[in-house]
């Protein structure tokens, strides 16, 4: 028997240097459709010029795309990195023109389209940098803030994958709550969605809500333990640096400021050895941190995806409350530890350049701390988004 299916169309706009992110977005939407099309009767239809446009003639290539892809989509997703794109005659680039069209619709009717824009904040090799294009991207990014548009930064494809899954989950929550849809279609029983489900052979292998909660709970506890270990190691190194500083001061007092150079070098070598030992500890922890954050956040995102299917208002919301508590604890741990490590990095970088051995160790410490702070920053951004997604579920 045919069933009704609400379809929400998602349009993605971007220059060519974020093709991997475009491909990953398609995979994410296929995954979400797999979960929601049967249970909620909701499907996301991704509109891309690669799949929805065909050869034609008009004022320019962008005009051909404009004519062939419908502009009544429900959600606009923009992604940029270092390339701004080619001017169209109507805008600075095709991506910007597509954004402007979506923004014009939004200005007329805010309920007609939602807009999400993402900027990749990752290093480039010198050969890939086009200063003019990069400057245009930065100017456009700044203009979004002036127009009242909130945008998001991401470091790599793993981070944007998680952010997009969370943001799309939250958007579907809003659509479900409001009962909106760009169109409703009749889908035959056992159609494409069912065939995909059957082909996956997931009946007995699917992780349920309780399984997922256990996974992210375990991973988050491990992240908390890693944070505690890193905090303890940082405090120990800070104490040792203070000890070495006192040793130098005592030596200067005993010699009336004329410290023997050999003694000074020995003291600096001890400080350098302490730093090198610390670097080894942190380098061993970073892969563990990254692994647990990745698995924990994936489980949590899958949990929020499943929670969309459940009517929380008809239950006591225990699972959602437990998830929110776990995320909150992790967020507090990440924030406090990252703050301490950032302060410590500032202290290390201010140590005077005394010997080459000490200078090399200082560089190693600051470099590994920069990597660690970046990981903590990713964790903080993801946990904030997860907290908001779960809070929205509970409010519903």
C-alpha positions in Angstrom: 0.0 0.0 0.0 1.4 3.4 -0.9 2.5 5.7 2.0 3.0 9.4 2.3 6.5 10.8 2.5 7.4 14.4 3.3 10.4 15.5 1.2 12.7 18.4 2.2 15.1 19.6 -0.5 18.6 20.6 0.4 20.7 22.6 -2.0 24.5 22.7 -1.6 26.7 25.5 -3.1 30.5 25.7 -3.1 33.6 26.3 -5.2 35.5 23.3 -6.5 38.1 23.1 -3.7 35.7 21.5 -1.2 34.5 18.6 -3.4 35.3 16.1 -0.7 33.0 17.9 1.7 30.2 17.9 -1.0 30.6 14.1 -1.5 30.5 13.6 2.3 27.3 15.6 2.6 25.7 13.3 0.1 26.7 10.2 2.1 25.4 11.9 5.3 22.0 12.5 3.7 21.8 9.0 2.4 22.5 7.8 6.0 19.8 10.0 7.5 17.3 9.0 4.9 18.0 5.4 5.8 17.0 6.1 9.4 14.1 8.5 8.9 12.3 7.6 5.7 10.6 4.5 7.1 10.1 5.6 10.7 9.2 9.3 10.2 8.1 9.4 6.5 10.7 12.1 6.0 13.3 12.2 3.2 16.0 14.7 2.4 16.5 15.4 -1.3 20.0 16.7 -2.1 20.2 19.1 -5.0 23.7 19.4 -6.6 24.6 20.8 -10.0 26.6 17.5 -10.7 23.4 15.5 -10.5 20.5 17.9 -11.2 22.0 20.0 -14.1 22.7 19.0 -17.7 24.5 20.7 -20.6 22.8 23.8 -22.0 23.3 27.4 -23.2 22.5 30.6 -21.5 24.3 33.8 -20.4 27.0 31.8 -18.7 27.4 28.3 -17.0 25.9 29.6 -13.7 22.8 30.8 -15.5 22.4 27.3 -17.0 22.5 25.9 -13.5 20.0 28.5 -12.2 17.5 27.7 -14.9 17.7 23.9 -14.4 17.8 23.6 -10.6 14.6 24.6 -8.8 15.0 27.5 -6.3 12.2 26.4 -4.0 14.5 24.2 -1.8 14.0 24.2 1.9 17.6 24.4 3.1 20.7 26.1 1.6 24.1 24.8 2.6 27.2 26.8 1.6 30.8 25.6 2.0 34.0 27.5 1.3 37.7 27.2 1.9 40.3 29.1 -0.1 38.6 29.6 -3.5 36.0 32.2 -4.1 35.0 31.1 -7.6 34.5 32.6 -11.0 32.5 35.9 -11.5 29.1 35.3 -13.2 28.3 38.8 -14.3 25.6 39.0 -11.6 27.8 38.2 -8.6 31.4 37.7 -7.6 31.1 33.9 -8.1 28.5 31.2 -8.7 28.5 30.2 -5.0 27.9 33.8 -3.9 25.1 34.2 -6.5 23.4 31.1 -5.2 23.7 32.4 -1.6 22.3 35.8 -2.6 19.3 34.1 -4.2 18.6 32.1 -1.0 19.1 35.2 1.1 16.6 37.2 -1.0 14.0 34.4 -0.4 14.8 34.5 3.3 14.4 38.3 3.5 11.0 38.0 1.9 9.8 35.1 4.0 12.0 33.7 6.8 10.1 30.4 6.8 10.7 29.8 3.1 14.3 28.7 3.4 16.9 28.0 6.1 20.6 28.9 5.4 23.7 27.2 6.9 27.2 28.3 5.8 30.5 26.7 6.7 34.1 27.8 6.2 37.0 25.4 6.2 39.8 26.6 8.5 42.7 24.4 7.5 46.3 25.1 6.3 47.2 25.3 2.7 50.4 24.5 0.9 52.0 27.6 -0.7 51.4 26.3 -4.2 47.6 26.1 -3.5 47.3 29.7 -2.2 45.7 32.3 -4.4 46.0 35.5 -2.4 43.2 37.3 -4.4 40.8 34.4 -4.1 41.6 33.9 -0.4 41.0 37.6 0.3 37.6 37.5 -1.4 36.6 34.5 0.7 37.6 36.3 3.9 35.7 39.4 2.8 32.6 37.4 2.0 32.9 35.6 5.4 33.0 38.9 7.1 30.0 40.2 5.1 27.9 37.3 6.4 28.3 38.5 9.9 27.3 42.0 8.8 24.1 40.5 7.2 23.2 38.7 10.4 24.2 35.3 9.1 25.8 32.9 11.6 28.4 30.7 10.0 30.6 27.9 11.3 34.3 27.0 10.9 35.6 23.5 10.7 39.1 22.0 10.5 38.7 18.9 8.5 36.2 16.6 6.8 35.8 14.5 10.0 34.7 17.6 11.9 32.2 18.9 9.3 30.8 15.5 9.0 29.8 15.5 12.6 28.6 19.1 12.6 26.5 18.5 9.5 24.9 15.4 11.0 24.1 17.4 14.2 22.8 20.4 12.3 20.7 18.4 9.9 19.2 16.4 12.8 18.3 19.7 14.6 16.8 21.0 11.3 14.6 17.9 10.9 13.5 18.3 14.5 12.2 21.8 13.7 10.5 20.5 10.5 8.9 17.7 12.4 7.7 20.1 15.1 6.3 22.6 12.7 4.9 20.0 10.4 6.4 21.7 7.4 7.5 20.1 4.1 8.2 21.5 0.6 6.2 18.6 -0.8 4.5 15.4 0.0 4.7 12.4 -2.3 3.2 8.9 -2.4 5.9 6.3 -2.0 5.0 2.7 -3.0 5.4 0.0 -0.4 8.8 -1.7 -0.6 10.2 1.2 -2.7 13.8 2.4 -2.9 14.1 3.2 0.8 13.0 -0.3 1.7 15.4 -1.9 -0.8 18.3 0.1 0.6 17.3 -1.1 4.1 17.1 -4.7 2.9 20.5 -4.5 1.1 22.2 -3.3 4.2 21.2 -6.4 6.2 21.0 -4.5 9.4 18.1 -6.1 11.2 20.2 -7.9 13.9 23.3 -5.8 13.6 21.8 -2.3 14.2 22.8 -0.6 17.4 19.9 0.5 19.5 19.5 3.6 21.6 20.7 1.9 24.8 23.8 0.4 23.0 24.7 3.8 21.6 24.3 5.5 25.0 26.6 3.0 26.5 29.2 3.6 23.8 29.4 7.3 24.1 29.2 7.1 27.9 32.3 4.9 27.9 34.1 7.0 25.4 33.3 10.2 27.2 34.5 8.8 30.5 37.8 7.8 28.8 38.1 11.4 27.4 37.6 12.7 30.9 40.4 10.4 32.2 42.6 11.5 29.3 41.9 15.1 30.2 42.8 14.4 33.9 46.0 12.7 32.9 47.0 15.6 30.6 46.1 18.1 33.3 48.2 16.2 35.9 51.2 16.0 33.5 50.9 19.7 32.7 50.9 20.6 36.4 53.9 18.4 37.0 55.9 20.0 34.2 54.9 23.5 35.5 56.2 22.5 39.0 59.4 21.2 37.5 59.9 24.4 35.5 59.4 26.4 38.7 61.9 24.2 40.4 64.5 24.7 37.7 63.8 28.5 37.8 64.5 28.5 41.6 67.7 26.5 41.0 68.9 29.2 38.6 67.9 32.0 41.0 69.7 30.2 43.9 72.8 29.7 41.8 72.8 33.4 40.9 72.4 34.5 44.5 75.3 32.2 45.6 77.6 33.6 42.9 76.4 37.2 43.0 74.9 37.0 39.5 78.0 35.3 38.0 76.6 31.8 37.4 79.1 29.3 36.0 78.2 28.6 32.4 78.6 24.9 32.8 76.3 24.9 35.8 73.8 27.0 33.8 73.9 24.6 30.9 73.3 21.6 33.2 70.3 23.4 34.7 68.9 24.2 31.2 69.5 20.6 30.1 67.4 19.3 33.0 64.6 21.7 32.1 64.8 20.6 28.5 64.7 16.9 29.6 61.6 17.6 31.6 60.0 19.2 28.6 60.9 16.4 26.2 59.4 13.9 28.6 56.2 15.9 28.8 56.0 16.0 25.0 56.3 12.2 24.8 53.4 11.9 27.2 51.2 14.3 25.3 52.0 12.7 21.9 50.9 9.4 23.3 47.6 10.8 24.5 46.6 12.8 21.4 45.7 9.7 19.2 43.7 8.2 22.1 41.9 11.5 22.6 41.1 11.8 18.9 39.9 8.2 18.7 37.6 8.4 21.7 36.3 11.8 20.6 35.5 10.4 17.2 33.8 7.2 18.4 32.0 9.0 21.2 30.6 11.8 19.1 29.5 9.4 16.3 27.6 7.3 18.9 26.1 10.5 20.4 25.1 11.8 17.0 23.5 8.4 16.1 21.7 8.7 19.5 20.2 12.1 18.6 19.2 10.8 15.2 17.3 7.9 16.9 15.8 10.2 19.4 14.1 12.2 16.6 12.1 9.0 15.9 10.8 8.7 19.5 8.1 10.9 21.0 10.0 12.1 24.0 6.9 13.9 25.3 5.3 10.5 25.9 8.2 9.2 28.0 10.1 10.5 31.0 13.0 11.4 28.7 15.5 9.5 30.8 17.8 8.6 27.9 17.9 12.2 26.7 18.6 13.5 30.2 21.4 11.0 30.7 22.9 11.9 27.3 22.7 15.6 28.1 24.4 15.1 31.5 27.2 13.1 29.9 27.8 15.8 27.3 27.7 18.5 29.9 30.3 16.7 32.1 32.6 16.3 29.1 32.1 19.9 28.0 33.1 21.1 31.4 36.2 18.9 31.5 37.3 20.0 28.0 36.8 23.6 28.8 38.7 23.6 32.1 41.6 21.5 30.8 41.9 23.5 27.6 42.1 26.7 29.6 44.8 25.4 31.9 46.8 24.1 28.9 46.5 27.4 27.0 47.8 29.3 30.0 50.7 26.9 30.4 51.6 27.3 26.7 51.8 31.0 27.2 54.1 30.5 30.2 56.4 28.1 28.2 56.6 30.4 25.3 57.8 33.2 27.6 60.8 31.3 28.9 64.0 33.1 27.9 66.1 31.7 25.1 69.0 30.4 27.1 70.5 27.5 25.2 69.8 25.8 21.9 68.8 22.6 23.7 66.3 24.5 25.8 65.0 26.4 22.7 64.4 23.1 20.8 62.5 21.6 23.7 60.4 24.8 24.0 59.4 24.6 20.4 58.5 20.9 20.8 56.3 21.7 23.8 54.5 24.6 22.1 53.9 22.6 19.0 52.4 19.6 20.8 50.3 22.0 22.9 49.0 23.6 19.8 47.9 20.2 18.4 46.3 19.4 21.7 44.5 22.7 22.0 43.1 22.2 18.5 41.8 18.8 19.5 40.2 20.3 22.5 38.6 23.1 20.4 37.1 20.5 18.1 35.7 18.6 21.1 34.2 21.8 22.6 32.5 22.8 19.3 31.0 19.4 18.9 29.8 19.0 22.5 28.1 22.4 22.3 26.2 21.4 19.2 25.3 18.0 20.7 24.0 19.8 23.9 21.8 22.0 21.8 20.4 19.1 19.7 19.5 17.1 22.8 18.1 20.1 24.6 15.9 20.7 21.6 14.6 17.1 21.8 13.8 17.6 25.5 12.0 20.9 24.8 9.9 19.2 22.2 
